[in-house]
């Protein structure tokens, strides 16, 4: 757990440069609710889950470092890069395995998104890649993967609602490891107040087509956009309940803390 915090603090130190926002905190909160907004951001998402393993004795801390970088392509399009770098500490997920800590597999998404909404809809499509960057055999699928990803949403007044999805197939890697053939679906709805408080209800569901098992965590997260010095940030947290979990997966309740650095133009 200490190494997870060290990584987070190091990245904050390197990237926490002053940002002089021209937009209101409410506008920035709405942009954070949009996965393909033209906003450079660096979210740190710390998750905790328990009751993992065949005897429900394991727990896991997972810090997702998720830089989002929009790149302008001409007058009409943006390319949005969204990276998920997991830093993991887990203990007793199976009898006799002890604890593991380190880096997990990176998921890299690229969305081609029009700068202007299409009939009120904001959307993006592109490829997603799975990179076997895990530092421990128990923290990696040890497979290279790729597939399509897409997002579609609407923003009406204080409301943002939509869905993000992808599918990843493995195409290379260790032949002795299980193939990857999974669909990720993230429907979400967010209400943002004039004081830049956002309440989000979502699920980050995953279906494994080979094992025919679902992972369905239901989550409520509350965040606040504010300024620390000249740096715009968002912070908050929430709870998660595992409505459905794969064999030996987490059960019951979990939690999430979020801290995001924003760099508006």
C-alpha positions as CSV (number, residue, x, y, z in Angstrom):
1,X,0.0,0.0,0.0
2,X,2.9,2.4,0.7
3,X,4.3,1.9,-2.8
4,X,0.9,2.7,-4.3
5,X,0.8,6.0,-2.4
6,X,4.4,6.8,-3.4
7,X,3.6,6.3,-7.1
8,X,0.6,8.6,-6.8
9,X,2.5,11.3,-4.9
10,X,5.4,11.2,-7.4
11,X,3.0,11.7,-10.4
12,X,1.2,14.5,-8.6
13,X,4.5,16.2,-8.0
14,X,5.7,15.8,-11.7
15,X,2.4,16.8,-13.3
16,X,0.8,19.1,-10.8
17,X,1.8,22.3,-12.6
18,X,-0.3,25.5,-12.3
19,X,-3.3,25.6,-14.5
20,X,-5.1,28.8,-15.1
21,X,-8.7,27.9,-15.7
22,X,-11.0,30.1,-17.9
23,X,-13.9,27.8,-17.3
24,X,-16.1,27.6,-14.2
25,X,-15.8,24.7,-11.8
26,X,-19.3,23.6,-12.9
27,X,-18.2,23.5,-16.5
28,X,-15.1,21.5,-15.6
29,X,-17.2,19.1,-13.5
30,X,-19.4,18.4,-16.5
31,X,-16.4,17.9,-18.7
32,X,-15.1,15.3,-16.2
33,X,-18.4,13.5,-16.6
34,X,-17.8,13.2,-20.4
35,X,-15.2,10.5,-21.2
36,X,-14.3,12.2,-24.6
37,X,-14.2,15.9,-23.4
38,X,-11.4,18.1,-24.7
39,X,-9.8,18.3,-21.3
40,X,-6.4,17.1,-20.2
41,X,-6.8,15.4,-16.9
42,X,-5.0,13.0,-14.6
43,X,-7.3,10.9,-12.4
44,X,-6.1,8.7,-9.5
45,X,-8.7,6.2,-8.7
46,X,-8.1,4.1,-5.5
47,X,-10.4,1.0,-5.1
48,X,-10.7,-1.4,-2.3
49,X,-12.4,-4.8,-2.4
50,X,-12.6,-7.8,-0.1
51,X,-13.9,-11.3,0.3
52,X,-11.7,-12.4,-2.6
53,X,-10.7,-16.0,-3.3
54,X,-12.1,-19.5,-2.7
55,X,-12.3,-18.9,1.1
56,X,-13.4,-15.2,0.9
57,X,-10.3,-14.3,2.8
58,X,-8.5,-12.0,0.4
59,X,-8.5,-8.3,-0.2
60,X,-7.2,-5.9,-2.9
61,X,-6.1,-2.3,-3.2
62,X,-6.1,-1.1,-6.8
63,X,-4.9,2.4,-7.8
64,X,-5.9,3.2,-11.4
65,X,-3.8,6.0,-12.9
66,X,-5.8,7.2,-15.8
67,X,-4.3,10.1,-17.9
68,X,-6.7,11.6,-20.5
69,X,-5.1,13.5,-23.4
70,X,-7.2,15.1,-26.2
71,X,-5.4,15.8,-29.5
72,X,-6.9,18.1,-32.1
73,X,-7.2,16.6,-35.6
74,X,-8.1,19.4,-37.9
75,X,-11.2,21.6,-37.4
76,X,-13.7,18.9,-36.8
77,X,-12.2,16.0,-34.8
78,X,-10.4,15.1,-31.7
79,X,-8.4,12.0,-30.8
80,X,-8.9,11.2,-27.1
81,X,-6.2,9.0,-25.5
82,X,-7.4,7.3,-22.3
83,X,-4.9,5.1,-20.5
84,X,-5.5,2.9,-17.4
85,X,-2.3,1.9,-15.5
86,X,-3.2,-0.2,-12.5
87,X,-1.0,-0.3,-9.4
88,X,-2.1,-3.3,-7.2
89,X,-1.6,-4.6,-3.7
90,X,-3.4,-7.8,-2.9
91,X,-3.2,-10.3,-0.1
92,X,-4.5,-13.9,0.5
93,X,-6.5,-14.1,-2.8
94,X,-5.8,-17.8,-2.7
95,X,-4.5,-20.1,0.0
96,X,-0.7,-20.2,0.2
97,X,-0.1,-17.4,-2.3
98,X,0.7,-14.6,0.2
99,X,0.7,-11.1,-1.1
100,X,1.6,-9.4,-4.3
101,X,2.2,-5.8,-5.2
102,X,3.2,-4.0,-8.5
103,X,1.9,-3.0,-11.8
104,X,-0.9,-4.7,-13.6
105,X,-1.8,-4.8,-17.3
106,X,-2.3,-1.5,-19.1
107,X,-5.5,-0.8,-21.1
108,X,-5.1,1.9,-23.8
109,X,-8.1,3.4,-25.5
110,X,-8.2,5.8,-28.4
111,X,-11.4,7.6,-29.3
112,X,-12.0,9.5,-32.6
113,X,-14.6,12.0,-31.6
114,X,-16.2,15.0,-33.5
115,X,-15.7,18.3,-31.8
116,X,-19.4,19.2,-32.2
117,X,-22.3,17.0,-31.0
118,X,-24.2,15.0,-33.5
119,X,-28.0,15.8,-33.1
120,X,-27.3,16.4,-29.4
121,X,-25.2,13.3,-29.0
122,X,-21.5,13.3,-28.0
123,X,-19.7,10.2,-29.2
124,X,-16.4,8.5,-30.0
125,X,-15.1,5.3,-31.5
126,X,-11.8,3.7,-31.9
127,X,-9.5,0.8,-30.8
128,X,-8.6,-0.5,-27.4
129,X,-5.4,-2.4,-26.6
130,X,-4.4,-4.7,-23.7
131,X,-0.7,-4.5,-22.9
132,X,0.8,-7.3,-20.7
133,X,2.8,-5.0,-18.5
134,X,2.1,-6.8,-15.2
135,X,5.1,-7.1,-12.9
136,X,3.9,-10.4,-11.3
137,X,2.4,-13.6,-12.7
138,X,-0.7,-13.0,-10.5
139,X,-1.0,-9.4,-11.7
140,X,-1.1,-10.0,-15.4
141,X,-3.1,-12.0,-18.0
142,X,0.2,-12.3,-19.9
143,X,-1.6,-11.7,-23.2
144,X,-1.6,-9.0,-25.9
145,X,-5.1,-8.0,-26.8
146,X,-7.1,-5.5,-29.0
147,X,-10.6,-4.7,-30.0
148,X,-13.1,-1.9,-30.6
149,X,-14.3,0.7,-28.1
150,X,-17.1,3.3,-28.3
151,X,-18.9,5.8,-26.1
152,X,-22.1,7.8,-26.6
153,X,-23.6,10.3,-24.2
154,X,-25.9,13.3,-23.8
155,X,-25.5,16.4,-21.6
156,X,-28.8,18.2,-20.8
157,X,-28.7,20.9,-18.1
158,X,-27.2,19.3,-15.0
159,X,-27.6,15.7,-16.4
160,X,-25.0,13.6,-18.2
161,X,-26.0,10.1,-19.2
162,X,-24.6,7.5,-21.6
163,X,-22.6,4.3,-22.0
164,X,-19.0,3.4,-22.7
165,X,-18.1,-0.1,-24.0
166,X,-15.3,-2.2,-25.4
167,X,-14.4,-5.7,-26.3
168,X,-10.9,-7.2,-26.1
169,X,-9.7,-10.4,-27.7
170,X,-6.2,-11.7,-27.0
171,X,-4.0,-12.4,-30.1
172,X,-0.6,-13.2,-28.6
173,X,1.1,-14.0,-25.4
174,X,1.8,-17.0,-23.1
175,X,0.1,-20.0,-24.6
176,X,-0.2,-21.5,-21.2
177,X,-2.4,-18.6,-20.0
178,X,-6.1,-18.3,-20.5
179,X,-7.3,-16.4,-23.6
180,X,-8.9,-13.0,-23.1
181,X,-12.3,-12.6,-24.7
182,X,-14.3,-10.1,-22.6
183,X,-16.8,-7.3,-23.0
184,X,-16.8,-4.2,-20.8
185,X,-20.0,-2.1,-20.4
186,X,-20.2,1.1,-18.4
187,X,-23.6,2.8,-18.4
188,X,-23.5,6.0,-16.3
189,X,-25.7,8.9,-15.2
190,X,-24.3,12.0,-13.5
191,X,-26.0,15.0,-11.9
192,X,-23.9,18.1,-11.5
193,X,-24.9,21.0,-9.3
194,X,-24.1,24.7,-9.8
195,X,-21.6,24.4,-6.9
196,X,-19.7,21.7,-9.0
197,X,-20.7,18.7,-7.0
198,X,-21.3,15.6,-9.1
199,X,-23.2,12.5,-8.1
200,X,-22.6,9.5,-10.4
201,X,-24.5,6.2,-10.5
202,X,-22.8,3.6,-12.7
203,X,-21.7,0.1,-13.2
204,X,-18.5,-1.2,-14.7
205,X,-19.7,-4.6,-15.8
206,X,-17.4,-7.2,-17.5
207,X,-18.5,-10.4,-19.2
208,X,-16.0,-13.2,-19.9
209,X,-17.2,-15.1,-22.9
210,X,-14.9,-18.1,-22.3
211,X,-16.0,-18.7,-18.6
212,X,-19.5,-17.2,-19.2
213,X,-19.2,-15.2,-16.0
214,X,-20.3,-11.6,-15.2
215,X,-18.7,-9.1,-12.9
216,X,-21.3,-6.4,-12.0
217,X,-20.3,-3.8,-9.5
218,X,-22.9,-1.1,-8.8
219,X,-21.4,2.2,-7.7
220,X,-22.4,5.6,-6.4
221,X,-19.6,8.2,-6.4
222,X,-19.7,11.9,-5.2
223,X,-17.0,14.4,-6.3
224,X,-16.3,18.1,-5.9
225,X,-14.4,20.3,-8.3
226,X,-12.4,23.1,-6.6
227,X,-9.1,24.9,-6.9
228,X,-5.9,24.4,-4.8
229,X,-3.7,27.4,-5.4
230,X,-3.9,27.7,-9.2
231,X,-4.5,24.0,-9.8
232,X,-8.0,22.8,-10.6
233,X,-8.8,19.5,-9.0
234,X,-11.6,17.1,-8.3
235,X,-11.9,14.9,-5.3
236,X,-14.4,12.5,-3.8
237,X,-15.4,9.0,-3.1
238,X,-18.1,6.4,-3.1
239,X,-19.2,2.9,-2.4
240,X,-19.5,-0.2,-4.6
241,X,-21.7,-3.3,-4.2
242,X,-20.9,-6.5,-6.2
243,X,-24.3,-7.6,-7.5
244,X,-22.6,-10.3,-9.5
245,X,-19.0,-11.6,-9.3
246,X,-17.0,-14.4,-11.0
247,X,-15.8,-17.4,-9.2
248,X,-13.2,-16.4,-6.6
249,X,-14.0,-12.7,-7.3
250,X,-14.8,-10.0,-4.8
251,X,-18.1,-10.0,-2.9
252,X,-20.2,-7.7,-0.8
253,X,-19.2,-4.0,-0.4
254,X,-16.1,-2.1,-1.6
255,X,-15.1,1.5,-1.8
256,X,-13.5,4.1,-4.2
257,X,-11.6,7.3,-3.6
258,X,-10.9,9.7,-6.6
259,X,-8.5,12.6,-7.0
260,X,-8.1,14.3,-10.4
261,X,-5.8,16.9,-11.6
262,X,-7.2,19.1,-14.5
263,X,-5.4,21.2,-17.0
264,X,-7.9,23.3,-18.9
265,X,-6.7,25.4,-21.7
